[in-house]
Amino acid sequence: MDRIAYGTLPYDVAHLLGGVILLLSFTLLSQRRLPALINVYALQAAMLAGAAFWQGWVQHAPHLYITGLITFAAKGVIIPLAMHRIVARLNMARDIETALGIFPSMALGVALVALAIMVVLPTTSQSQALTREDLALALSVVLLGLLMMISRRSALSQVIGFMSLENGLILAAVGVEGMPLVVELSVAVLVLVAFVVFGVFFRRMRARFDSLDVSHLDRIGRAHR
């Protein structure tokens, strides 16, 4: 693929899609209700599928269309619907308890994005602009997903943080030219398997504590010391 210059349509659209995915990571951090959190995650997955389709066209890589279809079907439709069903069947509390307030979470998120930019851009100076900035955006999404896992007390919201983190990994994979399809598919399969495991964990935790607040696990750990 030819090097993509600033201001061209491929660069602008890819940069826009990556920026929207990053913005939705911040939106995930700001949500206080589980249904809205799930819907924002579904929208982020749909934008990721769009980024995969666009990179497939830019890189002349048909296998990225497969990645986009799988991402949209699994992460944009099937998993969000399953999450809504879990919330309804387990009669979960709709409000999300946080270890950090919204403002501290957002401020820390901005700092993590700045860190990602400072780490990626100098170390990828020999790469084309589109790849460099896609990797910076992808690392930012990964770090924000990790922050969400740390700052939320509900097990389901932590799982959404984990899957948002994985969205960042896929964004990085589709943004690098020549990444084989097997890498992208293995990541997608890993997420599906992890979601099934988390679903079983939710049921057992709900049956034991009548709640999905992970602070109950801390109390069990202290009781067994």
N, C-alpha and C positions, 0 to 999 in steps of 0.2 A: 504494500500500500504506500502511496506517496505521502510525504510528510504533509500534515494538515496545518495550514497557517491560521493565525488569529483572524477573526472577522469573516471566515468562510462559513457557509451554511452547515457543513458537518461539525465544525468546531462549536458554533453557536448553539445548535440544537443539543449536542452531547453535553455541553457545559450547562445548558438550561435544565436538562433532565437530571443531571447529577446534583445541581443546586436545589432542585425541588425535593429530591430524595433527602438531602441534608436538612432542608427546612422542615420536612415532615418528621425527621428525628427529633428536632427541637419541639415540634408539636406533640409528639409522644411524651416528651418530658413534662409538658405543661398540662396534660390531661388529668382530671380528677375523677372521672367516671369510666368504669370498665367498658360499657358498650361503645362509648366514643373512642376509647383507646384501641379497641379491636377494629373499628371502622378506619381509623387513621392508619393502622398497620396495613389493612387491606389496600388502602390507597397508595401507601408507600410501595407495596409489592407490585401494584399495577404500574406505577412509574418505573420501577426497576425492570419490569417486563418491556416497557416502552424503550428503556435505555438499551436493553439487549437486542431488540428489533433494530433500533437505529444503528448500533454498532455492527450488527450483522450486515446492514446495507453499506455502511462506510468501509468496513474491512473486507467486503465481498466474502463473508464467512457464513454460508447457509446454516451451519450447525448452531449459530447463535439464535436463529429463529426458533429452533427446538428448545433452547434454553429459555427464550422468552415465553413460549407457549406453556412450558412446564411451570415456570415461575408464576405466570398469571393464573393458571388453573389451580395449582396446589396452594401457593401462598396468597394469591389474591382472592380466591373463591372458597376452596374446600376448607382450608384451615380456619379462616375467619368464621365461616358458617359453623364449623365444629366448636369453636370457642364460644360463639353466642349460645349454642346448644348446651355447652357445659355450664355456662353462667345461669341459664334458665333451669336446667335439671337439678343442679346442686343448690339452687336458690341462694346464690352467692350475694354478698353485700356489693352494691353497685359502686360505692365510693372507694377510692384507692387511698390507703394509708401510706405515707411517705416517711422515710427516715430523714430526708432533707426537705425544706420548703421549696416551693416552686421557684422563687427568685434565686436562692443559692444554687439550685440545680441548673438553672439557665445560665447563671454567671460562670459556674464551673464548666458547663458545656461549651461556652464561648472560649474559655481558656484551653480546653482540650482541642478545639478546632484550630486555634492558633498554634498549639503544640504540633498537631498533625502537619500543618503547613510548613512549620520550621524544620520538621524531620524529613518530609518527603521531597520538597522542592530542591534543596541543596544536593540530596543524594541521587537525584534523577536528572541532573542537569544535561546529560547527554541524550535523553529521550525527547521525543517530540512533545510539543506543548499539550496536546490533547491527552496523551498518556500520563504526563506528570500531574496535571490538574485532576484527572479522573482518580488517580491513586491518592491524591491529597483529600479529595472529597470522600473516597471510600474509607480511608483510615479514620476520617472524622466521624463517619457513620458508625464504624466499629467501636470507637471510643465512647460515643454517645449511647450506643446500645449497652456497653459495659457499665456506664454510669447509671443507666436505668435499672439494670439488674441489682446494682448496689444500693440504690436509693429508694427502692420500692419494697414494701413488706408483704404484699400479696404474691402468692406463688404464681398466679396466672400472669400478673403484670411483669414478673421477673422472666417468665417464659417468653413473653412478647419482646422484652428487652434482648433476650438471647437470639430470637429470630430476626430482630432488627439488626443486631450485630452481624448475623449471617448474611443479611441483605448487603451489608457493606462489603463482605468478602466476595459475593457474586458480582457486585458493581466493579470491584477491582479486577476480577477474572475476565469479565466481558470487555473491560477497557484496555486490556493488554493484548496486542495482536499476536495471534498464533497460539493462544491458550487452547489446549485440546478439550473436546467436548466431554471426555471422561472425567476431567477435573470438575467441571461445572455440574455434571450429573451426580457425581459422588457427593458433592456438597448438598445438593437438593435431597438425595436419598437419606443422607445423615439427618437432615432437619425433619423429614417425615418420620423416621424411626424415633428420633428424640421426642417428637410431639406425641407419638403413641405411648412412649414410656412416661412422659409427663402426664398424660391423661389417666393412666393407671395410678400414678402417684397422687394426682388430685383426688381421685375417688377414695383411696385409702386414707389420705390425710383428712378428708372431709368426714369419713366415717369415724375416725379416731377422735378428732378434736372439734367437729362441727364447725370448722373454719379452715380457710386457706392462708391464714396469717402465719408466716414462717417463724415468728417469735416463739410459737409453741415448741418448735424443734430445739430452740436454744434452752428452753426450760427442761426439756427431756435430757439434753446433754449435761446440764448442770446437776440434775437429779441422779445421774448414773456415775458421777465422779466420786 
